[in-house]
Amino acid sequence: MTIRAPRPDDVVAYSEAVRRSAEHIGRWNPIEPDALPELLERQGPGLRTFLIVDEATGGLVGKCNVANIVMGRFCNGALGYDSYLPFAGTGMMSEGMLLVLDQCFTPAHQGGLGLHRLEINVQPDNERSIAMARRLGFRHEGFTPRMLFLDGGWRDHERFALTIEDWKPAERR
């Protein structure tokens, strides 16, 4: 597994992965196969996107956005992720997410994002994403009613968080 920032030459592979996985991710997240160019333009201090790629095949395993990044005394970001078929359910997305977390918690002066805390917000019925949050070591912090407007309505979310003090970097796993 490897992670990297998306590039303009990923547009076709990204679009194909999202279309192929529409049924898999559509219940929880918007299906936007043509959104990569706009996502590339939005990259900056408040949003970083990582593509998770299978090194053996070059296939796009998934995407993770680290959004709402706030530094200063907060040093927090919110993770959102989608896994793509045929890789969903193989463990490859979990492996890639561990690399994303390493990048998030690595100090900025060492090339990371320098975050102290990460959140994951998941709709209560999204059992696979809740399992991912727990597998990655996130703790359940609470329930937020009507948190995000998705698919025509305000959706409740379960809130999970992980701080650097509880993170096990790659060399300790």
Buried (B, 14 or more C-beta within 10 A) or exposed (E): BEBEEBEEEBBEBBBEBBEBBEEBBEEBBEBEBEBBEEBBEEEEEEBBBBBBBBEEEEBBBBBBBBBBBBBEEEBBBBBBBBBBBEBBEEEBBBBBBBBBBBBBBBEEEEEEBBBBBBBBBBBEEBEEBBEBBEEBEBEEEEEEEEBBEBEEEEBBBBBBBBBBEEBEEEEEE
